[in-house]
Amino acid sequence: MRNLETTYLGLPIKNPIVVGSSGLASTIGGIKKLAKAGAAAIVLKSVFEEEIKAEAEQTIGQQLGMDDNNLEFYDYYDYQVKNEVLENYVSLIREAKESVDIPIIASINCSSYSEWVSFAHKIEEAGADAIELNIFKLPFGIKEEAGEIEKVYFDIVRKVKERLSIPVGIKLAPYFTNLGNVIHRLSHSGINGLILFNRFTSVDYDIENDQVITGKVYSNADDYVNSLRWISIASSQAGCDLVASTGIQDYRAMVKMLMAGASSVEVVSAIYKEGAEVIGAMLKELDAWMVRRGVNSINEFKGRLSQGASANPEVFERVQFMRYFSGHKH
Ligand SMILES: Cc1cc2nc3c(=O)[nH]c(=O)nc-3n(C[C@H](O)[C@H](O)[C@H](O)COP(=O)(O)O)c2cc1C
């Protein structure tokens, strides 16, 4: 094997494949299996802000009343975790750290800065190597301006970085008015990595039974292209590690992301669809590609095809089909 070492949220990892947050890593059995299959790091299933909020309300809410003015107090209040979900999460981190020798990353889904920051302390104490924050709130309020929504991200980063010493990564959705600007500014905000991008559940219709149903759960093998474009555009000026996520299902998509300037990739759907063995297969093929292309380490080709390194940077900004393409014959 060539040297596959790289980084994830600034942490050194043995190869570029990180298992993204999902039910795959919600038990010790699952975590051991993924580690044995060759994963370089594992992001645990997320805990949701709502779960932490419910716990905090139960534990200390009665003393305070639940208005926003108490948020600073929550930051410093060392409450005992009593909720079963959260207790289990802390135990999962401890046990995972004892069971495998790769970085274990905790994950919190949140849409605001609130009580969950106190719980993040517990995660740090339990031994998590880093924390990934999946921040998103569907901006359906028509009176809320883009700038107000973006500000929430920066407020969260500032407060979390003040209080935690482990690396912090932010998993972003691609839905911003000026996505490139938000990626650039967040990457220089003191965080250790940006995961581009999260993929959401969607709604769909069953038109035979007039029902609203959940859309497709897993990504497709060609869903990686939006992440590829934005990592290519952002990587040469980013202030932290960029991690590719969504649609990375074979070694080719992984190589492309590294060439675009990602330091590592997160994989979920491919493991659900093909089993943990897909990790080893992707690594073997990455190695074979490196031999074929005469490169000895990830750093040798990381960012080679980013917009910053390109002789033809305009191609990354082209989104409309020109007449030339419209004439394409099937
Ligand atoms: C079954 C399933 C469960 C997931 N659970 C979470 C979760 O708890 N937290 C999270 O941040 N992302 C979650 N995700 C999103 C994945 O981490 C990932 O961002 C997304 O699936 C895109 O990557 P992929 O194309 O490799 O699947 C989940 C995805 C799937 C398919």
The ligand as an ORCA input file, in Angstrom:
! r2SCAN-3c Opt
* xyz 0 1
  C     -29.857      6.050      7.125
  C     -29.121      7.355      7.274
  C     -29.019      7.951      8.532
  C     -28.351      9.180      8.681
  N     -28.250      9.754      9.933
  C     -27.558     10.926     10.065
  C     -27.376     11.517     11.356
  O     -27.837     11.017     12.391
  N     -26.676     12.676     11.413
  C     -26.136     13.271     10.321
  O     -25.471     14.313     10.450
  N     -26.278     12.735      9.085
  C     -26.976     11.587      8.949
  N     -27.114     11.039      7.696
  C     -26.536     11.727      6.540
  C     -25.149     11.115      6.199
  O     -24.219     11.302      7.259
  C     -24.554     11.732      4.929
  O     -24.303     13.107      5.119
  C     -25.466     11.575      3.715
  O     -26.084     10.307      3.698
  C     -24.682     11.750      2.422
  O     -23.629     10.823      2.298
  P     -23.777      9.474      1.404
  O     -24.101      9.909      0.039
  O     -22.450      8.778      1.519
  O     -24.885      8.689      2.014
  C     -27.773      9.812      7.539
  C     -27.887      9.175      6.295
  C     -28.536      7.977      6.139
  C     -28.625      7.346      4.784
*
